[in-house]
Structure formats: C-alpha cells, structure tokens
Amino acid sequence: MSSEPLLRVENLKTQFFTEAGTVRAVDGISFEVREGEIVGLVGESGAGKSVASMSIMGLVEAPGEIVGGEITYKGETIFGLEEGPDGELRKRDDALSDEEIRTRIRGNEIAVIFQDPMESLNPVFTVGGQLREFIELNRGLEADEARAEAIDMLREVGIPDPEERYEEYPHQFSGGMRQRVLIAMALACEPSLIIADEPTTALDVTVEGQILELVDELQSKYGTSFVWVTHDLGVVAEICDRVNVMYLGEIVEQAPVDELFYETKHPYTDALLDSIPRPDRTVTELEAIEGVMPEAIEPPSGCRFHPRCPDAREVCKRVHPETTVVADADGEPHRAACVKHDAFDVDYEGSPPLAGATRETGDGVAEGTASELAPNPADDGGEGRE
C-alpha cells in the first residue's frame, strides 16, 4: 500500500444558505485516503458525513455550496479557492474544470454507491440496460461489448443467472440484489476510489453481512480504495482500516480502526461505543447519549460536544479544540479534538466541571447533578476558532 494519499481533503467547508440562517454542515474537516484502503466516516445523523462525501464529488445541490478548503485526487486539484484581483474568492486556476470532473473523474476515477438502490435505478428500464449504458458512456465500448461486460459484472458481484437477470427490472430484484447491481455499476469502470454512502443501512443484518463480505473480496481483488460513510460502528470494525469520527460538521477523532476501538481518545467516540447493543447486555443496560445534536446553524461555543459530554468542564465552553495528534499507533497518528489531552495545554484538570457533567472522582463518586443539554452559542465561537 502506497504511503502517498490517493485523496486528500483539507479544511473542507460546505454550507447551506437557508432562510433560517447558514447551516455549517461541513466545517473545516481534513482527512486522506491511501491506495487500497477503506476509510470510514462515522457519526450520528446530522453529523455532516454524507454532505462531506458528496462534496468530494461536487454533487452538493442548492442551497448548498462548498465555500472553502481544498480537495486533491492523484495530485490534481478537484476543488480549491483563491482570492481574485477584486478580493473575491474564485476557483483556482490549477483546479480541474467542471467538464473535466464530469468526464474524467466521476464514474471513471471516483464512483459512488448510494444508500437506496431504488432511488438510483430507473424503474422503467432493465437492470442490464442501465448497466450497459453506463459502461458504454464511460468506457466507450460498443453496445455488444458493453452488454457482455455488464453480464460479467453482474456475475462478479454474485447475482445468479446473470444472462437472465440482465433482462429484468429493478422491482424484480430483492434489496440486497439491487445493492449488488449498484456495486457492479460502481466497479464497472474500475475506479481507484469508491464513495459508499451508507450502502447497507436499508438491508437486514444477514444481507448486510453478505454485502460487506462481497465488498471485502472485491476490494482485495481490485485494490480499490473506499470512503465508507456509516453510522454503524460494527460495520466500521469489520471493514475499515482507518476511521474519522464526525460530530456537528467536524472531525473529532481520527485513528486506525483497532486503535479507535481499544484506545478511544474522544468522549463522543466513547459514547458511541457504549451505545452499541451487545449480546452480554440487556436493552435496559444500553447507555444512550444524552440530549440531541444541536443545529449546525448556531453550534455551541468551544467544543461542540460539550452540552452532551459527561466529562465537560468550563474550559470546554471557551476553547474550540482543533484535531491534534494525541498518541501514536505503531507509526500512525491518533488525533482527537478534546482539551482533556496534554497536547492542548489549557489546564483542563484545573477547570471546574460543568453542571451536569458526570465524572468519576478519585473515590469513585460521581460528580455533577444538573442537566446542561441546550446549545450554548457565543458570538466569538469560542477561543481558538478563526
């Protein structure tokens, strides 16, 4: 596996301009994907992970807009802004044009697997016809060649009797089989990177397991890299190499998958792990995360998780932590955005706990009583925010 990133995302910002205000859906995230690896984007609904993945492809629809950051793929700039002579931001001269992205990148170099195959497949055309047309348009093959290739791809993703199923319509396929068709479509042009936007969410657990096994086999065979968007940490543990945990538009923790599960560095990741159902615990023993995710229009000051965090202290309301290296995992950096760590040097231990923050004292006694779950907006956005 090459150490050079296939995809690099730096300080990406995507906003939605609504009557209620500006929604900062993705607010300054940075991560990279190397050749042949699966990188997870995980978080609750509303964290911004799907918007981030669609921003990479330039598929953000109005009123959304990418307003900052840089995206590079194989050393070429897909998106980047610079200040023009009039002082206004404009697309960088070295960035690929919209036409180049449409014809060279989408489908050929970077493909997408969407969550709901029934919304991605046209119900009035046969599955085979749609797959054949996709191959014709993106690979320039003649109709007969594209048809043969489409049948081969259906066979590759485990669809039985592909010659017969080629002539059938989407409604004649089960949910799992439709998802296999989308995987075949994504792989048809042999892209280097596939963005999978919660592709197993609508499937039952048995079919989900089959799809994950298929993806693992195909990824090993073709060496394709993945950005895997999900809210399911069980899926992350099964297939991802590295993980980015998102909360309210920001990445709060980045680590290799084993390190994330066994040496968690952010309270939000801890809370996600504690909320996972396990065979050794009853439903009443599940530890839900208190409160709800605030609106991205007016996020809390300081650390955005502090209104829901059991470890929150006064300093967490004031200091906005950037994602910083807090540990080393066999040469791989483990980053977290939490002022508990010495790397931030803000005297976390000397700061008084927030009302409602429950933590264990040295005597094993829990501190904190009142609840503080509402967003706590501040005009300055907290210390440390530009």
N, C-alpha and C positions, 0 to 999 in steps of 0.2 A: 504494500500500500504506500503510495507516494505521500511524503510529508507536506508537499505543496497543496494548498487548498484548491479544489475544483471550483467551489463557490465561496465568495467572501461577501458578507453583509456587514456594513459598518455604519453605525449611528443612524439606522433607518427610522424615518418618521413618516407615518401615514395618518392623515386627519380627515374627518368628515365634517363638512360645514353645514350645520343644520340651523333651523330657526331657534332651537333651544340653546345653541352655542356650538363651540368647536369641540368635537369628540376626538381626543388624542388616543386613537385606537392602538397605534404602534408608536412608541415614544422613545426612540433612541436605542434600538437594540443592535447588538453586534454578535455575529457568530460565523462559523465557517464549516464547510463540508469538504472532506477529502475524498479522493478517488476510492471507490469500493466500500464506503462505509454508510451506515444508516444512522442519521442524526435525528433525535426526537425533539419536537416542540410540544410541550405538555403544559396543561393548566386547565382551570375551570372554564366554563362557558363565559365569554366576555373578556377573557384574558388578552385577546388580540392575536392568537396564534394563526387562525385562518386568514385574517387580514394580512398578516406578515407573509404567509406563503403566497397569497395572491399578488402581493406587492412585488415579489421576485419576478413573477411572470408579466407584470404590468397589466394585470386584469382587475384593478380596482375601479369600480364603477362610481359615477357621480351619485351623491355629492362628495365622494371620497377623492383624495388626491395625495400622492407621495410628495411631501414638502421638504424632505431633507435626507441626507445620507448618501451612501454610495453602494452599488451592487456590481461586483465584478464576477465574470464567469470565464474560466480558462484564460485569465489575464485581460479579457476585454471588458470594457465598462458597459454594462447594460443600462445602468441609471447613475447619473451624477449631475450635480448642480454647481454652477459658478456664478459669480457676480458679474453682470454685464456692465458696459460703459455708463449706463443710466442708473447704476446702483441696484437694479432689479435682478433677482435670481433668474437664471436661464439654464437650459440644458447644456452640459459641457460639450465642447466641440469634438472631443475624442469619444463621446458616447455613441453607441450604435443607434441608428435611426429607427423609427417605429417600423418602417418597412423591413429593415434587416432583422429586427427582433421577430417580426411576424413570419418571415420566410425562412430565416436561418435557425432561429433559436427555438421558438415554440413548436413542439411536436418532434422536431428533428434532434435537438440537443437537450431540451428540457421538456418533459411531458408531465401531465397531471392526471391523477386518479381521484375522482370526486367521490363524495360521500354517498350520494344516492344515484345509482346507475339508471333508474327510471327517468330521472331528470336529465341525464347525459345522453341517453339513447333515444332516437326518434322512434315513436311507437308505430309509425306508418311505413317504415322501411325495414327490410330484413336485417338481422344482425350481421350476416355475412356481407350484404351490400354496403352497409355503413363502414365496416372494417376494410373492405376492398377499396372503397372510395378514399378513405383516409390514407391508405398505402399508396394509391395512385397519385394523390395530390402531393404527398410529402416525399415520395421516393422516385417519382417519375416513371413508374413501371406501366407497361401496357395492361389492359383490363384482364387478360388471361393470366398473365404473370402475377398480377396483384391478387387475383382470386386464389391461385394456388398458394401464395404466401399467406393469405388470410386463413385458409384452411389449416395450413401448417401451424399458425399462431394459435388457433383455437385448440388444436391438438396439444400444443406445447403447454397451455395453461390448464390442461386436464379436462376439457369438455369432450365427453364421449360421442362417437359417431359424428365427427366434425363436418363431414360432407353433407349429412342430412341436416344437422343443426344450423348449418350455414344459411339454409333457405327459410329458417323460422324467424318469427318476430319476437321482440323483447318480452311481450307478455307471456310467451310460451316457455320462458326460462325462469327458474327459481331465482331468488335474490342472490344467492351465492354464485350461481352460474352467470348471472348478469354482471356481477362484480369481476368474475374471471374474464368476461368479454372486455371490460374496461382495462384490465391489466394487460390483456393481449394487445389492445389498441395502444396502450402506453409503450409497450415493448416493441411494437411493430417497426418503428424507425430506429431501433437500437440507440436510444438516447443515453447520454452519460449520466443524467440526473433525472429522477422522477420525484415529483412532489405528491405525496399521498395525503389527501385532506380527509382524515377520519374515515378511511375506506371500509372499516369493518363495524362501524357504530350501529348500522341498521341490521346487522346479521345476528343470528342466535349464536351462542357460545361455541357450539360444535362446528358450525360453518366458519365462524371466525377463526377457530384453530386451524381448519383446513386451509383457509386463505393465507394465514400467517406462515404456515409450513410451505405453501406454494411460493410465496414471496421470498422466503429464505433460500429455497432451492434455486429460484431464478436469479436472485441476487448473486449467489455464489457462482452460477454458470456464466452470467453475462458481465459480472463485475460492476453492475450499475450502482450508483450512489442514490440514496433516498433522503429526502426530508420527510419525516413521518410525523404528521400532526395528529394529536390524540389527547383525550382527557384520561385515558386508561393507563395507569402506571403498570398494570400487569402486562399489557402489550409492549410497553417500553422495555420492561425487564426481559421479555422474550426475544426481541429482535434488534434493539438499538445498541449501537456502540458507544455513542455519547448522547448526552441529554441537555436540553435547555429548558428550564422551568420558567414559565411566564406568569406574571400577575399584573393585571391592570395596565397592559401595554408595555411592560418592562420585563427584561430577563432578570430574575432574582438569583438563579443558581445555574452553573454550568459545570459538568463533570463527566468523566467516564461512567458508564451505567452502573458498574459494581460499586464504585466509589460513592455515587449518589445514594444508593440504597443502604450502604453499610456505614458511611461516614458523612451523613447529611449535615450541611452547614447552614441551612436557612430554615427558620421556623415554619414558613409556608410549606416547604417541601416535607418537613416533618409532619405537619398537619395532614397533608395529602396522603402520606404513607399510613398514618394512624387511622384514616377514614376508610381504608380498603377492607372489605369483608374478608375474613379468613376462616378456614374450617374450625379452628380452635376457639373461636369467639362467637357468642350469640349476637342476635340483632341488637339487643339492649346494650351490649358492650361496645358497639361501634362509637368511635369518637368523631362526631361531626365537627366541622369548622364553624365556630360561632359567627353569626351575622351573615351578611351578603356582601358581594363585591360592590364597592361604590361605583358611581357613574364616572366614566372617563372624561366627562365634560369638566368636572371640577374635582380632580383627585385630591385625596388628603395631603396635607403638608408632610414634609420629611419622608420617612419610609411609608409607602402607600399601604403596606400591610399592617401598620401599627394599630388601627382601630380594632383589628380582629386578632392581634398577636398576643399570646399568653405571656411572652417574655418582654413586652413593650415597656420602655422607660421614657422619662421626659425627653431625653436626648433624641429618641426616635421620632418625636414630633417636629424637631428642629432641623435635624441633619438628614439630607437626602443622600443615601449611600449609593455610589456607583458600583457596578460589578467589579470586584477586586480579587486578585489571587490570594486565597487564604490558606491553601495547602497544596501539597504536591502528591500526585497519584502516579507513582512509577514514571516520572518524567512528564506526565500530563498535568497541566494546571487545573486546580479545582477553584472555581471562582464563586463568590457569593456577594450579595448586596445586603449585608447585615452588620450593623455597627457593634454587635457583640464581639466581633473578632478584633484582635490587637492591631491588625493592619490598618484599621481606621483611626486609632489613636484619638478617641473622643471621650474617654473616661466613662464608658458605658456602666461599669460597676459602681462608679460614684454617683450615677444619676438615679433619682428616686423612681420607683416603679409607678407606672400609670395606674390610676384607679381602674380596676377590672382586669389587670394583668395578673394571671395566676402563675406563680412560680414556686418551686421548692426552695426553702431556706436550708441552711446547713443542718438544721434539726429535723428536716423532713416535713416541716409545717408549711402549708400553702399560704402564700400572701396574696392579697388583692381581694376585693369584695364587689364593688360596684361594677356595672357594665358600661363599657365605652365602645359602642359599636358604630356610632354615626361617623360619617366622614368629617374631617377636621380641616377644611380648606384654609389656606393662608395666602395673603396677597403675594408674598415673596416666593411661595412654592417650597420653602424650607431651605436651610443652608446647603450649599454645595450644588444647587441647581443653577445652570446657566440661564 
